[in-house]
Amino acid sequence: MAELTPEQLAERMKAQPWASVLEPLMTKITLIVLRNAQPRTPVRTGTLRRSETTAVERGGLRGWVGSNLIYAPFVHRRVPFLTDALADSRAAIDRELQKAGDDYWRSVV
């Protein structure tokens, strides 16, 4: 395939903006962290673990993993299961970011 000119590349990128990739990517990232957090969550009744969920801001620039239980921050302060899960998820997150970038680039060129 012939090399694209900057103008042709810009047109292709305009037709398929990177922003369209962000929300599904952030959803994958939050689910990776949740998958690593749940086994670490201290269990007395199981309510805290079952309450853990994810949310992604429209557009995909921010995502959250957590619980809406009033005592969740106190448990996390004692056992930082979410922080540890995030740290242990770094390699998987990096792989997802690399794959998303590679897939996007291949779709453009």
C-alpha positions as a printed NumPy array, in Angstrom:
array([[  0.   ,   0.   ,   0.   ],
       [  1.265,   3.463,  -0.857],
       [  2.258,   5.723,   1.969],
       [ -0.446,   8.145,   3.058],
       [  0.05 ,  11.87 ,   2.853],
       [ -0.503,  13.851,   6.059],
       [ -3.755,  15.174,   4.59 ],
       [ -5.031,  11.67 ,   3.79 ],
       [ -4.089,  10.466,   7.263],
       [ -5.865,  13.456,   8.832],
       [ -9.022,  12.67 ,   6.851],
       [ -8.966,   9.033,   7.93 ],
       [ -8.443,  10.018,  11.564],
       [-11.294,  12.512,  11.31 ],
       [-13.569,   9.771,   9.97 ],
       [-12.723,   7.533,  12.926],
       [-11.801,   9.71 ,  15.918],
       [ -9.79 ,   8.296,  18.816],
       [-12.556,   9.49 ,  21.155],
       [-14.762,   6.676,  19.849],
       [-12.302,   4.194,  21.366],
       [-12.016,   5.797,  24.815],
       [-15.271,   4.777,  26.51 ],
       [-15.04 ,   1.05 ,  25.667],
       [-11.35 ,   1.133,  26.633],
       [-12.054,   2.726,  30.02 ],
       [-14.811,   0.164,  30.614],
       [-12.282,  -2.645,  30.041],
       [ -9.793,  -0.974,  32.378],
       [-12.284,  -0.555,  35.225],
       [-13.363,  -4.187,  34.855],
       [ -9.719,  -5.325,  35.051],
       [ -9.296,  -3.458,  38.332],
       [-12.615,  -4.771,  39.689],
       [-11.632,  -8.333,  38.764],
       [ -8.422,  -7.914,  40.79 ],
       [-10.129,  -6.104,  43.694],
       [-12.965,  -8.478,  44.478],
       [-10.847, -11.439,  45.607],
       [ -8.907,  -9.069,  47.906],
       [-11.976,  -7.52 ,  49.51 ],
       [-12.299,  -8.503,  53.173],
       [-15.432, -10.59 ,  53.698],
       [-17.546, -10.774,  56.797],
       [-21.002, -10.986,  55.231],
       [-20.116, -10.571,  51.535],
       [-22.115,  -7.36 ,  51.18 ],
       [-19.07 ,  -5.181,  50.528],
       [-17.74 ,  -7.48 ,  47.825],
       [-21.149,  -7.702,  46.136],
       [-21.508,  -3.912,  46.229],
       [-18.313,  -3.242,  44.302],
       [-19.015,  -1.847,  40.87 ],
       [-17.606,   0.298,  38.086],
       [-18.679,   3.501,  36.385],
       [-17.315,   5.269,  33.324],
       [-17.784,   8.934,  32.532],
       [-19.374,   9.661,  29.169],
       [-16.523,  10.036,  26.725],
       [-14.373,   7.598,  28.682],
       [-11.848,  10.007,  30.159],
       [-12.51 ,   8.871,  33.741],
       [-13.598,   5.641,  35.333],
       [-14.313,   4.557,  38.888],
       [-14.187,   1.322,  40.824],
       [-15.732,   1.283,  44.258],
       [-18.702,   0.752,  46.499],
       [-21.538,   2.941,  47.705],
       [-21.602,   1.344,  51.165],
       [-21.031,   3.831,  53.952],
       [-18.42 ,   1.652,  55.644],
       [-16.403,   0.848,  52.487],
       [-13.835,   3.667,  53.   ],
       [-13.176,   2.494,  56.556],
       [-12.543,  -1.073,  55.441],
       [-10.32 ,   0.201,  52.621],
       [ -8.316,   2.319,  55.054],
       [ -7.593,  -0.837,  57.076],
       [ -7.057,  -3.122,  54.054],
       [ -6.316,  -1.12 ,  50.863],
       [ -7.762,  -3.747,  48.529],
       [ -8.667,  -1.283,  45.753],
       [ -5.271,   0.416,  45.798],
       [ -3.501,  -2.948,  45.739],
       [ -5.737,  -4.163,  42.907],
       [ -4.948,  -1.073,  40.853],
       [ -1.217,  -1.545,  41.389],
       [ -1.431,  -5.207,  40.393],
       [ -3.516,  -4.326,  37.325],
       [ -0.903,  -2.029,  35.781],
       [  0.558,  -4.622,  33.404],
       [ -2.877,  -5.722,  32.146],
       [ -3.936,  -2.082,  31.745],
       [ -0.768,  -1.307,  29.785],
       [ -1.502,  -4.269,  27.483],
       [ -5.066,  -3.015,  26.883],
       [ -3.792,   0.498,  26.132],
       [ -1.195,  -0.852,  23.701],
       [ -3.739,  -3.097,  21.988],
       [ -6.268,  -0.244,  21.659],
       [ -3.624,   2.033,  20.168],
       [ -2.393,  -0.635,  17.766],
       [ -5.937,  -1.524,  16.666],
       [ -6.808,   2.117,  16.159],
       [ -3.68 ,   2.793,  14.12 ],
       [ -4.272,  -0.275,  11.937],
       [ -7.847,   0.87 ,  11.286],
       [ -6.624,   4.315,  10.207],
       [ -3.747,   3.3  ,   7.968]])
